[in-house]
Amino acid sequence: MRASRWPLTFSFSLLATATTGCPSTAVESRAQRVAQAELEPPPLRGAPASPAPVVPQEAERPREADALAQDIIARTFGALRGHQREMVLAPTSYRLQAAFTHLPATGAAVTSSFRGDAEYLYPASAIKIFASVGMLLWLQEQRREVPSLGLDSEILACPDRAGPCEVIAEASNRQGETLTLGHVVRKMHLVSDNKAFNTLYDLVGHREIHERFWALGYSSLRVHHRMFSRGDAAAQRTTPRFELRTRTGVIVEIPRRESVLALPATPASGLLVGNAHRSRGGRWIDTPMDFAHKNFVSIGDLHRLILAIHAPASRPNEKLRLESDLLAFLTDAMTTLPHLSPNPRYTRHRESWGRFKPTCRGVSLMEGGERISCANKAGNAYGFLIDNTFLRDDQTGDAVALTVGMYVNPNGVINDDEYAYDEEGRPLLAAIGAAAARELLDRDGPTPRLNGDR
């Protein structure tokens, strides 16, 4: 791994922990055993104290294990302007966290964690990937018993107790205009469709999604609620009845379920966010917003999942394994730009696709960036912004996984929709994407200035 060639370097010893070899050791939470009797959520590790802000300075050549984080942060800083630089200089104020893994085509992987899980980050739509992967894992198991069950199987909505089920019409599906398992996954990944996520969550089940991923070692996962869904905790744990109809007419029933798994408050620091917030009804509340019962997954577990999907060979001890056809389908859904998708089609996002792929946007602005494939799942809400991304150089086979999260809410008010996603967050992610692309392309010269989506 080469050291940074940039004159601007950072003292990273307190902020980055890195390891060579298998990337699992640096960023993932300790695997927890799922209690079979009561299925209580596994405890999270205590969040570390927030380290001191990064201060740029002349430094000695970084240790080899720190080279990846040093290089990406230094390159990123060179692309930022003014207030955007404060996010790197004072990461605690912005809850800035990141995990990087470099996977050379030959040789050992190198992982670095930048303030990993130092405090709470709301995952927003980045958590949706657990619903799609959870459904695909369920499908992988079920089709051993029902071979005709597949991604083309239709989803039928059913009354709660009894009565006939009805096919769900879906005009965006150009192959039959009905909602299928594969189509709902593509909608969710292409444009982060909230209704698609809620459908996948209902198909997988509240208890089931936690039971599955905790058993796989993703112990931080807490899905307290659907997206933009009203209802108390009991309603969020209750999922409706469905039927799936295969291409041969076989019906697979998914019963109505009332999960008995009551998730406790998320055990993380920094759960009180902002200095004031508005209620759903618009009422002003002059206190921080409490995220103790909002969705959560750690940066470490998000990073593990992106590696398990896109670089399974790098994780010999990973329990999560998707079969090749399902893995290829998911990879395509995560890589395709929304306006280039043949089904469903989102031509209106020809210019605005960067909101769904902010890190990939930075890659696309790089000279030579066209040879780098970029897969991701991003999310933003309440001023939080996270992007979970995997880059691969199609010529050399080298790859970089990067999971970056932050909080960009200058006025400190939650639910007023006055966040700095476009002014601060997405430009930083684009610059990080460009820096990671430069790491793969091994290009010299200054990183171009990036101004977010354009």
ROBA-966897 format. One line per 3 residues: their letters; for each residue x, y, z of C-alpha. Coordinates in nm, 3 decimals, decimal comma, always signed. Layout:
N
a) X/Y/Z ~ ...
//
This chain:
454
mra) +0,000/+0,000/+0,000 ~ +0,156/+0,329/-0,105 ~ +0,189/+0,624/+0,130
srw) +0,023/+0,955/+0,045 ~ +0,202/+1,157/-0,222 ~ +0,022/+1,472/-0,113
plt) +0,207/+1,744/+0,078 ~ -0,096/+1,791/+0,308 ~ -0,116/+1,505/+0,555
fsf) -0,309/+1,451/+0,877 ~ -0,219/+1,330/+1,222 ~ -0,443/+1,027/+1,222
sll) -0,312/+0,817/+1,506 ~ -0,604/+0,890/+1,741 ~ -0,873/+0,895/+1,476
ata) -0,800/+0,593/+1,260 ~ -0,747/+0,236/+1,363 ~ -0,632/+0,008/+1,087
ttg) -0,533/-0,348/+1,026 ~ -0,388/-0,549/+0,745 ~ -0,533/-0,879/+0,637
cps) -0,900/-0,972/+0,657 ~ -1,106/-0,650/+0,690 ~ -1,339/-0,790/+0,951
tav) -1,124/-0,708/+1,252 ~ -1,120/-0,330/+1,236 ~ -1,477/-0,215/+1,194
esr) -1,725/-0,482/+1,280 ~ -1,903/-0,522/+1,610 ~ -1,840/-0,833/+1,817
aqr) -2,074/-1,109/+1,703 ~ -2,347/-1,172/+1,957 ~ -2,529/-1,496/+2,027
vaq) -2,902/-1,470/+1,964 ~ -3,103/-1,598/+2,258 ~ -3,322/-1,874/+2,126
ael) -3,575/-1,866/+2,408 ~ -3,662/-1,497/+2,443 ~ -3,473/-1,351/+2,146
epp) -3,346/-1,048/+2,330 ~ -3,137/-0,805/+2,126 ~ -2,764/-0,848/+2,176
plr) -2,594/-0,561/+2,358 ~ -2,387/-0,311/+2,163 ~ -2,035/-0,236/+2,264
gap) -2,001/+0,088/+2,458 ~ -1,939/+0,383/+2,228 ~ -1,586/+0,520/+2,259
asp) -1,527/+0,874/+2,375 ~ -1,514/+1,128/+2,096 ~ -1,151/+1,192/+2,001
apv) -1,000/+1,535/+1,951 ~ -1,068/+1,713/+1,619 ~ -0,837/+1,647/+1,327
vpq) -0,579/+1,923/+1,287 ~ -0,387/+1,942/+0,958 ~ -0,016/+1,960/+1,017
eae) +0,314/+1,859/+0,874 ~ +0,356/+1,500/+0,984 ~ +0,594/+1,216/+0,944
rpr) +0,516/+0,959/+0,682 ~ +0,217/+0,761/+0,815 ~ +0,252/+0,401/+0,919
ead) +0,178/+0,162/+0,633 ~ -0,144/+0,041/+0,795 ~ -0,275/+0,400/+0,806
ala) -0,191/+0,482/+0,446 ~ -0,541/+0,427/+0,305 ~ -0,718/+0,660/+0,548
qdi) -0,435/+0,913/+0,528 ~ -0,448/+0,920/+0,151 ~ -0,827/+0,947/+0,118
iar) -0,865/+1,215/+0,386 ~ -0,577/+1,421/+0,249 ~ -0,706/+1,400/-0,107
tfg) -1,057/+1,485/+0,010 ~ -0,942/+1,792/+0,201 ~ -0,779/+1,929/-0,111
alr) -1,115/+1,928/-0,293 ~ -1,313/+2,111/-0,025 ~ -1,372/+2,482/+0,022
ghq) -1,437/+2,704/+0,321 ~ -1,702/+2,572/+0,557 ~ -1,684/+2,222/+0,406
rem) -1,330/+2,191/+0,545 ~ -1,463/+2,237/+0,898 ~ -1,632/+1,900/+0,867
vla) -1,291/+1,735/+0,845 ~ -1,119/+1,972/+1,089 ~ -1,391/+1,935/+1,357
pts) -1,548/+1,594/+1,293 ~ -1,711/+1,568/+1,636 ~ -1,938/+1,866/+1,561
yrl) -2,063/+1,691/+1,248 ~ -2,060/+1,338/+1,392 ~ -1,837/+1,253/+1,096
qaa) -1,755/+0,881/+1,085 ~ -1,612/+0,656/+0,817 ~ -1,477/+0,311/+0,742
fth) -1,252/+0,238/+0,443 ~ -1,130/-0,093/+0,307 ~ -0,887/-0,123/+0,017
lpa) -0,905/-0,459/-0,160 ~ -0,620/-0,494/-0,409 ~ -0,662/-0,748/-0,685
tga) -0,368/-0,932/-0,531 ~ -0,252/-0,902/-0,173 ~ -0,412/-0,841/+0,165
avt) -0,699/-0,605/+0,233 ~ -0,640/-0,295/+0,445 ~ -0,914/-0,144/+0,663
ssf) -0,920/+0,190/+0,843 ~ -1,190/+0,329/+1,073 ~ -1,233/+0,705/+1,119
rgd) -1,420/+0,778/+1,444 ~ -1,615/+0,458/+1,383 ~ -1,939/+0,451/+1,587
aey) -1,820/+0,729/+1,820 ~ -2,180/+0,846/+1,862 ~ -2,527/+0,783/+1,724
lyp) -2,594/+0,830/+1,353 ~ -2,947/+0,791/+1,219 ~ -2,906/+0,557/+0,919
asa) -3,208/+0,689/+0,727 ~ -3,249/+0,494/+0,401 ~ -2,905/+0,332/+0,429
iki) -3,069/+0,075/+0,659 ~ -3,298/-0,038/+0,374 ~ -3,031/-0,271/+0,240
fas) -3,101/-0,507/+0,531 ~ -3,460/-0,546/+0,408 ~ -3,358/-0,634/+0,051
vgm) -3,082/-0,872/+0,162 ~ -3,314/-1,024/+0,422 ~ -3,578/-1,093/+0,158
llw) -3,322/-1,244/-0,081 ~ -3,188/-1,472/+0,193 ~ -3,545/-1,583/+0,268
lqe) -3,608/-1,645/-0,103 ~ -3,285/-1,843/-0,127 ~ -3,411/-2,077/+0,145
qrr) -3,771/-2,105/+0,025 ~ -3,696/-2,189/-0,336 ~ -3,530/-2,511/-0,223
evp) -3,880/-2,623/-0,127 ~ -4,064/-2,434/-0,405 ~ -3,831/-2,429/-0,709
slg) -4,063/-2,205/-0,912 ~ -4,050/-1,929/-0,648 ~ -3,829/-1,652/-0,781
lds) -3,773/-1,284/-0,832 ~ -4,052/-1,285/-1,092 ~ -4,311/-1,410/-0,841
eil) -4,605/-1,171/-0,797 ~ -4,691/-1,018/-0,458 ~ -5,059/-1,038/-0,361
acp) -5,205/-0,819/-0,085 ~ -5,442/-1,001/+0,153 ~ -5,699/-0,907/+0,416
dra) -5,565/-0,945/+0,768 ~ -5,768/-1,248/+0,871 ~ -5,944/-1,415/+0,579
gpc) -6,065/-1,353/+0,228 ~ -5,921/-1,352/-0,122 ~ -5,590/-1,184/-0,198
evi) -5,539/-0,942/-0,487 ~ -5,247/-0,884/-0,719 ~ -5,079/-0,550/-0,651
aea) -5,088/-0,338/-0,966 ~ -4,756/-0,170/-1,048 ~ -4,756/+0,051/-1,357
snr) -4,377/+0,101/-1,343 ~ -4,318/-0,270/-1,409 ~ -4,291/-0,294/-1,786
qge) -4,316/-0,671/-1,764 ~ -4,674/-0,736/-1,660 ~ -4,755/-0,419/-1,461
tlt) -4,777/-0,612/-1,136 ~ -4,554/-0,593/-0,829 ~ -4,300/-0,875/-0,813
lgh) -4,028/-0,958/-0,561 ~ -3,756/-0,848/-0,800 ~ -3,931/-0,528/-0,899
vvr) -3,979/-0,410/-0,542 ~ -3,607/-0,465/-0,473 ~ -3,509/-0,262/-0,781
kmh) -3,743/+0,025/-0,691 ~ -3,598/+0,042/-0,343 ~ -3,238/+0,048/-0,459
lvs) -3,271/+0,263/-0,770 ~ -3,454/+0,558/-0,610 ~ -3,473/+0,456/-0,241
dnk) -3,849/+0,410/-0,268 ~ -3,996/+0,418/+0,084 ~ -4,308/+0,218/-0,003
afn) -4,087/-0,052/-0,156 ~ -3,883/-0,072/+0,165 ~ -4,199/-0,099/+0,375
tly) -4,320/-0,384/+0,154 ~ -3,990/-0,569/+0,191 ~ -3,993/-0,513/+0,566
dlv) -4,347/-0,653/+0,584 ~ -4,248/-0,956/+0,375 ~ -3,946/-1,035/+0,593
ghr) -4,108/-0,957/+0,928 ~ -4,000/-0,756/+1,231 ~ -3,880/-1,041/+1,451
eih) -3,739/-1,229/+1,154 ~ -3,517/-0,948/+1,023 ~ -3,355/-0,907/+1,364
erf) -3,328/-1,279/+1,432 ~ -3,161/-1,340/+1,096 ~ -2,907/-1,060/+1,105
wal) -2,819/-1,092/+1,474 ~ -2,746/-1,460/+1,409 ~ -2,520/-1,352/+1,121
gys) -2,329/-1,122/+1,356 ~ -2,485/-0,785/+1,266 ~ -2,562/-0,719/+1,631
slr) -2,623/-0,344/+1,610 ~ -2,930/-0,364/+1,384 ~ -3,242/-0,201/+1,531
vhh) -3,543/-0,154/+1,299 ~ -3,788/+0,028/+1,525 ~ -4,017/+0,154/+1,249
rmf) -4,103/+0,165/+0,880 ~ -4,031/+0,468/+0,665 ~ -4,279/+0,758/+0,698
srg) -4,520/+0,528/+0,877 ~ -4,750/+0,630/+1,160 ~ -4,847/+0,396/+1,440
daa) -4,717/+0,295/+1,779 ~ -4,445/+0,040/+1,847 ~ -4,692/-0,250/+1,838
aqr) -4,818/-0,140/+1,495 ~ -4,461/-0,119/+1,366 ~ -4,399/-0,476/+1,482
ttp) -4,713/-0,610/+1,310 ~ -4,681/-0,718/+0,948 ~ -4,971/-0,804/+0,713
rfe) -5,062/-1,123/+0,533 ~ -4,933/-1,179/+0,177 ~ -4,940/-1,441/-0,092
lrt) -4,672/-1,493/-0,354 ~ -4,773/-1,642/-0,689 ~ -4,499/-1,811/-0,887
rtg) -4,475/-1,822/-1,266 ~ -4,624/-2,173/-1,255 ~ -4,919/-2,064/-1,039
viv) -4,796/-2,206/-0,708 ~ -4,910/-1,996/-0,410 ~ -4,676/-1,934/-0,118
eip) -4,846/-1,789/+0,190 ~ -4,689/-1,540/+0,430 ~ -4,911/-1,509/+0,738
rre) -4,993/-1,198/+0,936 ~ -4,741/-1,169/+1,218 ~ -4,738/-0,983/+1,547
svl) -4,377/-0,972/+1,662 ~ -4,323/-1,019/+2,035 ~ -3,973/-0,873/+2,009
alp) -3,984/-0,538/+2,189 ~ -3,664/-0,351/+2,113 ~ -3,519/-0,150/+2,400
atp) -3,373/+0,196/+2,352 ~ -3,065/+0,195/+2,131 ~ -2,755/+0,176/+2,356
asg) -2,545/+0,446/+2,191 ~ -2,417/+0,786/+2,298 ~ -2,550/+1,110/+2,153
llv) -2,915/+1,004/+2,123 ~ -3,043/+1,357/+2,197 ~ -2,993/+1,546/+1,872
gna) -3,026/+1,917/+1,789 ~ -3,140/+2,200/+2,011 ~ -3,510/+2,203/+1,911
hrs) -3,748/+2,011/+1,685 ~ -4,092/+2,014/+1,532 ~ -4,348/+1,743/+1,592
rgg) -4,515/+1,564/+1,301 ~ -4,800/+1,809/+1,334 ~ -4,562/+2,104/+1,307
rwi) -4,564/+2,200/+1,676 ~ -4,243/+2,366/+1,796 ~ -4,068/+2,178/+2,079
dtp) -3,782/+2,364/+2,241 ~ -3,575/+2,054/+2,328 ~ -3,350/+1,813/+2,136
mdf) -3,511/+1,521/+1,955 ~ -3,467/+1,182/+2,122 ~ -3,353/+0,910/+1,882
ahk) -3,353/+0,629/+2,140 ~ -3,637/+0,453/+1,958 ~ -3,541/+0,544/+1,602
nfv) -3,380/+0,300/+1,359 ~ -3,012/+0,228/+1,401 ~ -2,726/+0,027/+1,257
sig) -2,359/+0,094/+1,319 ~ -2,111/+0,218/+1,060 ~ -1,918/-0,103/+1,126
dlh) -2,211/-0,329/+1,042 ~ -2,302/-0,127/+0,732 ~ -1,942/-0,163/+0,617
rli) -1,942/-0,536/+0,683 ~ -2,257/-0,576/+0,476 ~ -2,127/-0,387/+0,172
lai) -1,817/-0,610/+0,181 ~ -2,024/-0,928/+0,223 ~ -2,224/-0,837/-0,088
hap) -1,953/-0,705/-0,319 ~ -1,637/-0,876/-0,195 ~ -1,746/-1,204/-0,035
asr) -1,412/-1,368/-0,112 ~ -1,242/-1,114/+0,114 ~ -1,442/-1,237/+0,414
pne) -1,380/-1,612/+0,455 ~ -1,556/-1,615/+0,795 ~ -1,864/-1,425/+0,680
klr) -2,183/-1,623/+0,742 ~ -2,394/-1,420/+0,499 ~ -2,381/-1,590/+0,160
les) -2,610/-1,519/-0,134 ~ -2,621/-1,755/-0,430 ~ -2,471/-1,624/-0,752
dll) -2,792/-1,531/-0,937 ~ -2,935/-1,340/-0,640 ~ -2,602/-1,171/-0,578
afl) -2,579/-1,062/-0,942 ~ -2,934/-0,926/-0,930 ~ -2,864/-0,724/-0,615
tda) -2,534/-0,593/-0,749 ~ -2,704/-0,470/-1,066 ~ -2,978/-0,296/-0,865
mtt) -2,715/-0,123/-0,652 ~ -2,498/-0,021/-0,948 ~ -2,745/+0,094/-1,217
lph) -2,812/+0,468/-1,236 ~ -3,187/+0,533/-1,205 ~ -3,221/+0,709/-1,542
lsp) -3,041/+0,419/-1,716 ~ -3,260/+0,146/-1,572 ~ -3,471/-0,032/-1,836
npr) -3,727/-0,148/-1,578 ~ -3,844/+0,052/-1,391 ~ -3,754/+0,367/-1,581
ytr) -3,672/+0,693/-1,403 ~ -3,586/+0,933/-1,685 ~ -3,669/+1,233/-1,463
hre) -3,356/+1,162/-1,261 ~ -3,118/+1,209/-1,554 ~ -2,963/+1,514/-1,384
swg) -3,053/+1,450/-1,020 ~ -2,927/+1,094/-0,972 ~ -2,650/+1,221/-0,743
rfk) -2,897/+1,256/-0,457 ~ -2,923/+0,876/-0,451 ~ -2,553/+0,815/-0,525
ptc) -2,357/+1,111/-0,384 ~ -2,026/+0,928/-0,352 ~ -2,062/+0,777/-0,699
rgv) -2,126/+1,128/-0,831 ~ -1,777/+1,229/-0,731 ~ -1,634/+0,926/-0,910
slm) -1,821/+1,019/-1,229 ~ -1,655/+1,364/-1,234 ~ -1,305/+1,217/-1,230
egg) -1,098/+1,175/-1,543 ~ -1,091/+0,799/-1,595 ~ -1,385/+0,752/-1,360
eri) -1,583/+0,573/-1,630 ~ -1,377/+0,260/-1,576 ~ -1,483/+0,240/-1,209
sca) -1,809/+0,067/-1,124 ~ -1,989/+0,211/-0,822 ~ -2,253/+0,036/-0,611
nka) -2,415/+0,194/-0,308 ~ -2,706/+0,252/-0,075 ~ -2,738/+0,603/+0,068
gna) -2,984/+0,774/+0,297 ~ -3,063/+1,113/+0,444 ~ -3,313/+1,231/+0,705
ygf) -3,325/+1,463/+1,007 ~ -2,997/+1,619/+0,891 ~ -2,813/+1,285/+0,891
lid) -2,650/+1,166/+0,569 ~ -2,490/+0,824/+0,512 ~ -2,357/+0,657/+0,199
ntf) -2,241/+0,294/+0,189 ~ -2,039/+0,248/-0,130 ~ -1,825/-0,007/-0,313
lrd) -1,591/+0,098/-0,598 ~ -1,415/-0,142/-0,832 ~ -1,165/-0,060/-1,105
dqt) -1,289/-0,272/-1,395 ~ -0,943/-0,277/-1,555 ~ -0,726/-0,376/-1,259
gda) -0,976/-0,546/-1,026 ~ -0,870/-0,326/-0,734 ~ -1,157/-0,213/-0,512
val) -1,236/+0,023/-0,226 ~ -1,532/+0,001/+0,013 ~ -1,621/+0,319/+0,196
tvg) -1,897/+0,385/+0,448 ~ -1,933/+0,749/+0,550 ~ -2,186/+0,916/+0,779
myv) -2,237/+1,269/+0,910 ~ -2,483/+1,519/+1,056 ~ -2,534/+1,844/+0,861
npn) -2,794/+2,063/+1,031 ~ -2,657/+2,417/+1,077 ~ -2,951/+2,562/+1,270
gvi) -2,986/+2,260/+1,498 ~ -3,361/+2,229/+1,441 ~ -3,493/+1,882/+1,358
ndd) -3,790/+1,839/+1,122 ~ -3,779/+2,189/+0,971 ~ -3,640/+2,053/+0,640
eya) -3,360/+2,310/+0,644 ~ -3,062/+2,080/+0,626 ~ -2,728/+2,123/+0,451
yde) -2,727/+1,808/+0,239 ~ -2,644/+1,990/-0,086 ~ -2,430/+2,264/+0,067
egr) -2,211/+2,047/+0,292 ~ -2,291/+1,676/+0,297 ~ -2,311/+1,567/-0,066
pll) -2,010/+1,777/-0,172 ~ -1,805/+1,605/+0,098 ~ -1,922/+1,260/-0,014
aai) -1,847/+1,348/-0,377 ~ -1,497/+1,460/-0,278 ~ -1,444/+1,137/-0,082
gaa) -1,563/+0,940/-0,385 ~ -1,316/+1,126/-0,607 ~ -1,037/+1,066/-0,357
aar) -1,113/+0,695/-0,344 ~ -1,126/+0,683/-0,725 ~ -0,789/+0,854/-0,739
ell) -0,661/+0,588/-0,498 ~ -0,769/+0,322/-0,749 ~ -0,658/+0,508/-1,060
drd) -0,323/+0,605/-0,899 ~ -0,329/+0,944/-1,063 ~ -0,109/+1,238/-0,964
gpt) -0,207/+1,601/-0,954 ~ -0,463/+1,799/-0,756 ~ -0,811/+1,664/-0,705
prl) -1,066/+1,877/-0,897 ~ -1,302/+2,093/-0,696 ~ -1,644/+1,934/-0,662
ngd) -1,968/+2,123/-0,598 ~ -2,210/+1,833/-0,541 ~ -2,480/+1,745/-0,792
r) -2,482/+1,930/-1,120
//
